[in-house]
């Protein structure tokens, strides 16, 4: 139950999308990098055209990606991940099948505490304890999910992977949008500080989707890094 684009020849380059995004989000990168790399771009279960028949955990997604690497990668593969894709990669690493990695707008680290967020969490817990309906709680995006993906979201978002950073030795390029609101720049700086071999570059006039907002610059920086 999965769709995978595999195109081009040469060393493998795997793209992992953010939550609910499918392989088509990387269309500009697929077209560009397939000229000199074997590009592998999957749509993961629950994302895009691939429906999930049950709630997934982060470990489930790691298993799926591991199978994709085994089946489609031409030897060791470099990896480009966006947002939720970083959660999968962090959980998968260290892994001798993975070469260089690019993380853009990466999720998976524990967010800074805020009064507003803390209040919402506390209120939600109180309502559950009092058996008050909590269906209206959560972000607007969360409310639009079906029941399966709501449970999947809860499974993955509550797992923080800060402790994995120090175990990862892969050469890493961090590309962050200056105006990223979903995974703010402070997270990119924490990735850089926690990883052993990472470099952070900030792209101005770009948000959470750097590879769309600044696709030419993004492609150039990634190509320069992996070659």
Secondary structure as the mmCIF struct_conf table of DSSP 4:
data_model
#
loop_
_struct_conf.conf_type_id
_struct_conf.id
_struct_conf.beg_label_comp_id
_struct_conf.beg_label_asym_id
_struct_conf.beg_label_seq_id
_struct_conf.end_label_comp_id
_struct_conf.end_label_asym_id
_struct_conf.end_label_seq_id
STRN STRN1 UNK A 3 UNK A 7
BEND BEND1 UNK A 10 UNK A 11
STRN STRN2 UNK A 12 UNK A 16
TURN_TY1_P TURN_TY1_P1 UNK A 19 UNK A 20
HELX_RH_3T_P HELX_RH_3T_P1 UNK A 23 UNK A 26
HELX_RH_AL_P HELX_RH_AL_P1 UNK A 27 UNK A 33
TURN_TY1_P TURN_TY1_P2 UNK A 34 UNK A 36
BEND BEND2 UNK A 37 UNK A 37
STRN STRN3 UNK A 38 UNK A 43
HELX_LH_PP_P HELX_LH_PP_P1 UNK A 44 UNK A 44
TURN_TY1_P TURN_TY1_P3 UNK A 45 UNK A 46
BEND BEND3 UNK A 47 UNK A 47
TURN_TY1_P TURN_TY1_P4 UNK A 48 UNK A 49
BEND BEND4 UNK A 53 UNK A 54
HELX_RH_AL_P HELX_RH_AL_P2 UNK A 58 UNK A 72
BEND BEND5 UNK A 75 UNK A 76
STRN STRN4 UNK A 77 UNK A 82
TURN_TY1_P TURN_TY1_P5 UNK A 83 UNK A 83
HELX_RH_AL_P HELX_RH_AL_P3 UNK A 84 UNK A 92
BEND BEND6 UNK A 94 UNK A 94
TURN_TY1_P TURN_TY1_P6 UNK A 96 UNK A 97
STRN STRN5 UNK A 98 UNK A 104
BEND BEND7 UNK A 105 UNK A 105
BEND BEND8 UNK A 109 UNK A 109
HELX_LH_PP_P HELX_LH_PP_P2 UNK A 110 UNK A 113
HELX_RH_AL_P HELX_RH_AL_P4 UNK A 115 UNK A 129
TURN_TY1_P TURN_TY1_P7 UNK A 130 UNK A 131
TURN_TY1_P TURN_TY1_P8 UNK A 135 UNK A 136
BEND BEND9 UNK A 138 UNK A 138
HELX_RH_AL_P HELX_RH_AL_P5 UNK A 140 UNK A 143
TURN_TY1_P TURN_TY1_P9 UNK A 144 UNK A 144
BEND BEND10 UNK A 145 UNK A 145
HELX_RH_AL_P HELX_RH_AL_P6 UNK A 147 UNK A 157
TURN_TY1_P TURN_TY1_P10 UNK A 158 UNK A 158
HELX_RH_3T_P HELX_RH_3T_P2 UNK A 162 UNK A 167
BEND BEND11 UNK A 170 UNK A 170
STRN STRN6 UNK A 172 UNK A 177
TURN_TY1_P TURN_TY1_P11 UNK A 178 UNK A 179
BEND BEND12 UNK A 181 UNK A 183
HELX_RH_AL_P HELX_RH_AL_P7 UNK A 185 UNK A 194
BEND BEND13 UNK A 195 UNK A 197
STRN STRN7 UNK A 198 UNK A 203
TURN_TY1_P TURN_TY1_P12 UNK A 204 UNK A 205
BEND BEND14 UNK A 208 UNK A 208
HELX_RH_AL_P HELX_RH_AL_P8 UNK A 210 UNK A 213
TURN_TY1_P TURN_TY1_P13 UNK A 214 UNK A 214
HELX_RH_AL_P HELX_RH_AL_P9 UNK A 215 UNK A 226
#
